[in-house]
Amino acid sequence: MSLCQLKNNKVTINSTTLSDSIVIIPTYNEKENIAKIIEAVFSLNKSFHILIVDDGSPDGTATIVKELQFKYPKLLFIEERRGKLGLGTAYIHGFKWSLDRDYDFIYEMDADFSHNPKDLVRLYDAAIDCGGMSVGSRYVSGGKLENWPWDRILLSYGASLYVRMITWMPVKDPTAGFVCYSSQILEEMDFDKIRFIGYAFQIEMKFATRSLGFKIAEVPITFTDRVEGDSKMHGGIIKEAILGVLNMKWKSFFSSYTKSKL
């Protein structure tokens, strides 16, 4: 399936503001980082829009975003949800919102600067180059990890090897969360068939993308552990990934991620 023929070159949000790309950033208690990450994205040479999906952060993250909307009208958007509903549901909410507004490229990115905003442009170029999905990868040549303890590195790399063995995906960093999708991928995908909402969501989205016939390009990045705020990683997330991947692979023999045709 070729991605060389895109729907549009640009998306018109209003008469003066153009972008074909939107960055979805899910947040929960990110007041230390949110303004800085927004400013960093908007400082890039390429135009990006930003959608914040906030899960009722009690620390005032949403309030900071809404104040910045006065500075960045028609560029910065926010969707507020009640309570922590999971990373996967936040992204799917953002995907649907973005598809309704006809963006050609839709990104996933963390708020804590573990993903360098400057790499957004590199992911964009890779996706345009008929890659379908582009992934900011820690484990391809040139990729790096910074400020990670050895036990977390071992766990992450081991999880990647495990996923590759079970799913047969030729993706060296299947758990990566810094991703650019062509809208064509998300338009063809049935989100109701995405089962995971936590850590394993990233694995399943790549697995679904591959099963739909799209390619995945990996772009080397330096992944830096967060400096401010609290990590969202916990044991239950890892358990979901380990047990869930086996179940996901098994079910793939009997069903697909393609939307049902009426």
Order of alpha helices (4+ residues) and beta strands (2+ residues): beta-alpha-beta-alpha-beta-alpha-beta-alpha-beta-beta-alpha-beta-alpha-alpha-beta-beta-alpha
